[in-house]
Amino acid sequence: MPQTVAYVTMVVRDYHEAIAYFTQMLAFDLIEDSLSKDRAGRDKGWVLIAPQGWRDTKVLLAKASNQEEATPIGNQTGPCIPVSSDG
């Protein structure tokens, strides 16, 4: 059975700011914007985006819950996932 990556996570400062950037500036599709719970059981957003027309691997936008989680915002590294278009 083939395996796929369902989503990768990007820590953001603000959901609305991140959704606007990805959907308006980069033309990503907003796949889901709903409520979830964090590790402590508090309400937290569940926001999935993806490049237009792409549904295999999505980006999960995760809002930092504290200063430690916010540290990588703007300096996140990891596997390079290139996004290209034919147009």
N, C-alpha and C positions, 0 to 999 in steps of 0.2 A: 504494500500500500504506500503510495507517495506521501511524503510529509511536506507540510508547508509551514511558513511562519505566519501566524494569525495576525499579530500586530507587534509593533515596537513602541516603546514608551518614550515620550519627550516631556520633561518637567517644564511647566510654564508658570508664570507669575499670576496670570489672570485668564480665565477661560474665554471671556468675551473678546479680550484683546487678541488672544491666540487664534480663536475661530475667525475673527475678522481678517487677520493677517493671512492665514492659510487659504481662506475661501476667496477673499477679494484680491490679494496681491499675487498669490500663487495658483489661483483657480482650482483649488482642491474642492472635493465634494464633502459636505458634512453628512456623515453616515448615521451617527447617533449622538444625541445630546440628552442624557437622562441622569437621574440621581442614582447613586450607589452609596456604599458605606466605606469609610476608611478602616484602617486596622484597629482603631479604637472604637469603632461603631458609630462614628459621627457621619452625618450626611456629607457626601462628596460627589462631585460630578463624574460622569462617565461619558467622555467625548471621544468619538472615533472619526477620523478624517481619512481621506485617500485621494490620490490624484484622480482627476476626472476619468471616469470609465474603468478604473482599476478597483477591483474588489478582493483580490487575493490577500495581500498584506496591507494592513491599515496602520495608521499612527494613532496611538492612544495618547491624548493630551491629559497629563496628570498635574493638577495644581499642587504645589508644595504645601504641606501642612505645617511646616515649621522652618526656621532659619537653616537648619542643617540640610533639609531637603531642597531648599532654595539655592544652595551654594552653586550647583552646576548650571543654573539658568544662564544662557548666553555662552556657555562654554562646554556643551555636552559633546562628548566624543564616544566613539564606539565603531561598530561595523559601518562601513560606507555603503549606503543604499542609494545608488544612483537612480534618479528619476529623469526619464527622457520623454520626448514627444516627437511625433512625426511631423508636426507643423511648425 
